[in-house]
Amino acid sequence: MPKDLSPLEGPSRRQFLQTSLAATGAMALAASTTRAGAAVGQGAKRTAADQVTLGNTGLKLSRLGMGTGSNSGQIQFDLGREGFNSLIRYAYDQGITWFDCSQTYKTFEWMGGAIQGLPRERVFLQSKIPGQPEDIQKAIDRHRQVYNTDYIDSLLVHCMVKAGWTDPWKRILDGFESAKDKGWIRSKGVSCHSLPALRTATASPWVEVQLVRVNPQGQRIDGENESVWSDEVHEVSPVVSQLQAMRAKGRGVIGMKILGNGEFVRAEDREKSIRFAMSRPEIDAVVMGFKSRAEIDEGIQRINRALAEV
């Protein structure tokens, strides 16, 4: 989104769940008629707030999600905690029910408070663990503690760049499997930052969810260079080929860097990229980093307009 747009501490997980259940009853009738609403019916008008299914996981999330890690979370962190909480609530009220988080983001410790009191069964939390923690179960449990929840909806291995990464990461992948067996996470996957890593992810039977950098301009998307942040502009067709292979395997596919890591300051670039993402049947949902209500409104409006014309 353009850089010039302006726009709780949580209790224990048990208290959070009790609050959520109480809130659910009060909100049930309203939720059925608001933008935070129902799954897409056949022939219904599609919108950014639709509850869509994430691949073969069976999990539901809104078509548009809010990222909390723009510039490693600095952009959202600069809003201050109260401003961050307010923006999360505003996004939720517009029908954005899922949030993309990471241990590496400056907003990591704030997320539990930001969603406090929202009905947990409607909130989809995606988080990420970097590197290879010595105690992977402890690392996963830390995410549950920080977010004041018993489970994470989607937990990802963060920022893979090397071909064949699944072999040196096997201990971590096994730890994710164990956490899923215990109900700590509901789905598992990876975010990639190179084509070699993306191909490995697509080929691996371990992966259920793939967070993929994609936009038609080729800005900040995956290329052959095994580098986390390559400034090169890459061809989008190899990424599209991987998207098609992922869909054939029933993967949950989420598009990121839709706005070129925030570098699409021209409205026509944002429009072009959003239309491209909405036209791809392989992409279940997309995530965008927002820093203002105006940016959220614009993202929703552009997605709704693109979906009406697809």
C-alpha positions as CSV (number, residue, x, y, z in Angstrom):
1,M,0.0,0.0,0.0
2,P,1.2,3.6,-0.5
3,K,3.5,4.7,2.2
4,D,1.8,8.1,2.6
5,L,-1.7,6.8,3.5
6,S,-2.8,7.7,7.0
7,P,-5.0,6.1,8.7
8,L,-3.9,-5.8,26.3
9,E,-2.3,-7.5,27.7
10,G,-4.0,-11.0,27.5
11,P,-4.9,-13.2,30.4
12,S,-4.2,-16.9,30.5
13,R,-5.2,-19.1,27.6
14,R,-8.0,-20.6,29.7
15,Q,-9.4,-17.2,30.5
16,F,-9.1,-16.2,26.8
17,L,-11.1,-19.3,25.7
18,Q,-13.8,-18.6,28.3
19,T,-14.0,-15.0,27.2
20,S,-14.2,-16.1,23.6
21,L,-17.0,-18.6,24.2
22,A,-19.0,-15.9,26.0
23,A,-18.5,-13.5,23.2
24,T,-19.5,-16.0,20.6
25,G,-23.1,-16.3,21.9
26,A,-23.5,-12.5,21.9
27,M,-22.1,-12.2,18.5
28,A,-23.7,-15.2,16.8
29,L,-26.7,-13.4,15.3
30,A,-24.7,-10.3,14.2
31,A,-21.9,-12.4,12.7
32,S,-24.4,-14.1,10.3
33,T,-25.2,-10.7,8.7
34,T,-21.9,-8.8,8.9
35,R,-18.8,-8.8,6.8
36,A,-17.1,-11.2,9.1
37,G,-19.7,-13.6,7.8
38,A,-20.4,-16.8,6.1
39,A,-18.6,-19.1,3.7
40,V,-19.0,-18.6,0.0
41,G,-22.2,-20.2,-1.4
42,Q,-22.4,-21.5,-4.9
43,G,-23.1,-18.6,-7.3
44,A,-22.7,-16.0,-4.5
45,K,-20.8,-12.8,-5.0
46,R,-17.2,-13.3,-4.0
47,T,-15.5,-10.9,-1.7
48,A,-12.3,-10.3,0.3
49,A,-14.2,-11.3,3.5
50,D,-15.3,-14.8,2.2
51,Q,-14.4,-17.7,4.4
52,V,-12.5,-20.0,2.1
53,T,-11.0,-23.4,2.6
54,L,-7.2,-23.7,2.8
55,G,-6.4,-26.6,0.4
56,N,-7.0,-30.0,1.8
57,T,-6.5,-28.9,5.4
58,G,-10.3,-28.3,5.9
59,L,-9.5,-25.1,7.7
60,K,-11.4,-21.9,7.0
61,L,-9.9,-18.4,6.8
62,S,-10.9,-15.1,5.1
63,R,-9.7,-14.6,1.6
64,L,-7.7,-11.6,2.7
65,G,-5.5,-11.7,5.7
66,M,-3.5,-9.0,7.5
67,G,0.2,-9.3,7.8
68,T,1.8,-8.0,11.0
69,G,5.5,-8.1,9.8
70,S,6.0,-5.2,7.3
71,N,9.7,-4.4,7.4
72,S,10.0,-7.1,10.1
73,G,7.0,-5.6,11.9
74,Q,8.6,-2.2,12.3
75,I,5.8,-0.5,10.3
76,Q,3.1,-2.0,12.5
77,F,5.2,-1.6,15.7
78,D,5.5,2.2,15.0
79,L,1.8,2.4,15.5
80,G,2.3,1.7,19.1
81,R,0.5,-1.0,21.0
82,E,-2.8,0.7,21.2
83,G,-2.7,1.7,17.5
84,F,-1.8,-1.9,16.6
85,N,-4.7,-3.3,18.6
86,S,-7.1,-0.9,17.1
87,L,-6.0,-1.8,13.5
88,I,-6.3,-5.5,14.2
89,R,-9.9,-4.9,15.5
90,Y,-10.8,-2.7,12.5
91,A,-9.5,-5.4,10.1
92,Y,-11.6,-8.0,11.9
93,D,-14.7,-5.8,11.8
94,Q,-14.3,-5.6,8.0
95,G,-14.2,-9.4,7.7
96,I,-10.5,-10.0,7.9
97,T,-10.4,-12.9,10.3
98,W,-6.9,-14.2,9.8
99,F,-3.5,-12.7,10.8
100,D,0.0,-13.6,9.7
101,C,2.6,-13.4,12.5
102,S,6.1,-14.6,13.2
103,Q,8.5,-15.0,16.1
104,T,10.8,-12.7,14.2
105,Y,8.4,-9.8,13.9
106,K,8.5,-6.9,16.4
107,T,4.7,-7.3,16.9
108,F,5.1,-10.9,18.0
109,E,4.5,-10.2,21.7
110,W,1.5,-8.0,21.0
111,M,-0.7,-10.4,19.0
112,G,-2.3,-12.1,22.0
113,G,-3.5,-8.9,23.4
114,A,-4.7,-7.6,20.0
115,I,-7.1,-10.6,19.5
116,Q,-8.1,-10.8,23.1
117,G,-11.9,-11.2,23.4
118,L,-12.5,-12.1,19.8
119,P,-14.2,-15.5,19.2
120,R,-11.2,-17.9,18.9
121,E,-13.0,-20.2,16.5
122,R,-13.4,-17.3,14.0
123,V,-9.8,-16.2,14.2
124,F,-7.2,-17.9,12.1
125,L,-3.6,-17.4,13.4
126,Q,-0.6,-18.2,11.2
127,S,2.8,-18.0,12.7
128,K,6.4,-18.9,11.9
129,I,9.4,-20.2,13.6
130,P,12.9,-19.3,12.2
131,G,16.0,-21.5,12.3
132,Q,16.4,-24.7,14.2
133,P,15.6,-24.3,17.9
134,E,17.3,-26.8,20.2
135,D,14.0,-27.6,21.9
136,I,11.4,-27.3,19.1
137,Q,8.5,-28.3,21.4
138,K,9.4,-25.5,23.7
139,A,9.6,-23.1,20.8
140,I,6.2,-24.1,19.5
141,D,4.7,-23.9,23.0
142,R,6.0,-20.3,23.3
143,H,3.8,-19.3,20.4
144,R,0.8,-20.7,22.2
145,Q,1.7,-18.8,25.4
146,V,2.4,-15.5,23.6
147,Y,-0.9,-15.7,21.7
148,N,-2.8,-16.9,24.7
149,T,-4.3,-19.8,22.8
150,D,-4.2,-23.6,23.0
151,Y,-3.4,-24.0,19.3
152,I,-2.0,-22.2,16.3
153,D,-4.0,-22.7,13.1
154,S,-1.0,-22.7,10.7
155,L,2.6,-22.9,11.8
156,L,5.3,-22.5,9.3
157,V,9.0,-23.1,9.0
158,H,10.2,-19.6,8.2
159,C,12.1,-18.3,5.2
160,M,13.7,-21.3,3.5
161,V,16.1,-20.5,0.7
162,K,18.1,-23.7,0.0
163,A,17.2,-26.6,-2.3
164,G,16.8,-29.8,-0.3
165,W,16.1,-27.9,2.9
166,T,13.8,-30.7,4.2
167,D,16.8,-33.0,5.0
168,P,18.8,-30.7,7.3
169,W,15.5,-29.5,8.9
170,K,14.1,-33.1,9.5
171,R,14.4,-32.8,13.3
172,I,12.3,-29.6,13.2
173,L,9.8,-31.1,10.8
174,D,9.4,-34.1,13.1
175,G,8.8,-31.7,16.0
176,F,6.0,-30.0,14.1
177,E,4.4,-33.4,13.4
178,S,4.5,-34.2,17.1
179,A,3.0,-30.8,18.0
180,K,0.2,-31.4,15.5
181,D,-0.5,-34.8,17.1
182,K,-0.8,-33.1,20.4
183,G,-3.3,-30.5,19.0
184,W,-0.9,-27.6,19.4
185,I,-1.0,-26.8,15.7
186,R,-3.7,-27.5,13.2
187,S,-1.6,-27.4,10.0
188,K,2.0,-27.1,9.1
189,G,4.0,-25.7,6.2
190,V,6.7,-23.3,5.0
191,S,7.4,-19.9,3.7
192,C,10.0,-19.8,0.9
193,H,12.3,-17.1,-0.5
194,S,13.8,-18.8,-3.5
195,L,12.7,-21.1,-6.4
196,P,15.0,-23.9,-5.3
197,A,13.5,-23.9,-1.8
198,L,10.0,-23.6,-3.3
199,R,10.5,-26.6,-5.5
200,T,11.7,-28.6,-2.5
201,A,8.6,-27.6,-0.6
202,T,6.2,-28.5,-3.4
203,A,7.9,-31.9,-3.7
204,S,7.8,-32.7,0.0
205,P,4.9,-34.7,1.3
206,W,5.4,-33.1,4.8
207,V,4.1,-29.7,3.6
208,E,0.4,-28.9,4.0
209,V,0.5,-25.1,3.6
210,Q,2.7,-23.0,1.4
211,L,3.2,-19.2,1.8
212,V,4.4,-18.1,-1.7
213,R,5.8,-14.8,-2.9
214,V,3.9,-13.8,-6.1
215,N,3.0,-10.8,-8.2
216,P,3.0,-10.3,-12.0
217,Q,5.6,-7.6,-11.9
218,G,8.2,-10.1,-10.5
219,Q,9.1,-7.8,-7.6
220,R,10.5,-9.6,-4.5
221,I,9.3,-13.0,-5.8
222,D,11.2,-16.2,-5.9
223,G,14.0,-16.7,-8.3
224,E,16.9,-19.1,-8.8
225,N,19.2,-17.0,-6.5
226,E,19.2,-18.6,-3.0
227,S,19.1,-15.3,-1.2
228,V,16.5,-14.1,1.3
229,W,16.3,-10.6,-0.1
230,S,17.3,-10.5,-3.7
231,D,16.6,-7.2,-5.4
232,E,16.3,-8.9,-8.8
233,V,13.1,-8.8,-10.8
234,H,12.2,-12.4,-11.6
235,E,9.9,-14.1,-14.2
236,V,6.6,-15.0,-12.6
237,S,6.0,-18.1,-14.9
238,P,8.2,-20.5,-12.8
239,V,6.3,-19.5,-9.7
240,V,3.0,-20.1,-11.4
241,S,4.2,-23.6,-12.4
242,Q,4.9,-24.3,-8.8
243,L,1.5,-22.9,-7.8
244,Q,-0.1,-25.4,-10.2
245,A,1.9,-28.3,-8.8
246,M,0.9,-27.3,-5.3
247,R,-2.8,-27.2,-6.2
248,A,-2.6,-30.6,-7.8
249,K,-1.3,-31.9,-4.5
250,G,-4.1,-30.3,-2.5
251,R,-1.8,-27.8,-0.8
252,G,-3.1,-24.8,1.1
253,V,-1.7,-21.9,-0.9
254,I,-1.4,-18.4,0.4
255,G,0.0,-15.6,-1.7
256,M,2.3,-13.0,-0.1
257,K,4.3,-10.0,-1.4
258,I,1.2,-9.2,-3.5
259,L,2.1,-5.5,-3.2
260,G,5.8,-6.1,-3.9
261,N,6.9,-5.8,-0.3
262,G,5.1,-2.5,-0.1
263,E,7.0,-1.1,-3.1
264,F,4.0,-0.8,-5.3
265,V,3.4,2.9,-4.6
266,R,1.5,3.5,-7.8
267,A,-2.2,2.6,-7.7
268,E,-2.0,0.9,-11.1
269,D,0.6,-1.5,-9.8
270,R,-1.4,-2.5,-6.8
271,E,-4.5,-3.0,-9.0
272,K,-2.6,-5.1,-11.5
273,S,-1.1,-7.3,-8.9
274,I,-4.4,-7.8,-7.0
275,R,-6.2,-8.7,-10.2
276,F,-3.5,-11.2,-11.0
277,A,-3.8,-12.9,-7.6
278,M,-7.6,-13.0,-7.7
279,S,-7.4,-14.6,-11.2
280,R,-5.2,-17.5,-10.0
281,P,-7.4,-20.5,-9.0
282,E,-4.4,-22.1,-7.2
283,I,-4.3,-19.3,-4.6
284,D,-6.7,-19.8,-1.7
285,A,-6.0,-16.6,0.2
286,V,-3.6,-13.7,0.2
287,V,-1.9,-11.7,2.9
288,M,-1.1,-8.0,2.9
289,G,0.7,-5.8,5.4
290,F,-1.4,-2.8,6.5
291,K,-0.5,0.2,8.6
292,S,-3.8,2.2,8.4
293,R,-7.6,1.8,8.0
294,A,-7.4,3.5,4.6
295,E,-5.0,0.8,3.4
296,I,-7.3,-2.0,4.7
297,D,-10.3,-0.3,2.9
298,E,-8.3,0.0,-0.3
299,G,-7.2,-3.6,-0.3
300,I,-10.7,-4.9,0.3
301,Q,-12.2,-2.6,-2.4
302,R,-9.6,-3.7,-5.0
303,I,-10.1,-7.4,-4.2
304,N,-13.9,-7.1,-4.4
305,R,-13.7,-5.3,-7.7
306,A,-11.3,-7.8,-9.1
307,L,-13.4,-10.8,-8.0
308,A,-16.5,-9.2,-9.6
309,E,-14.8,-9.2,-12.9
310,V,-13.0,-12.5,-12.8
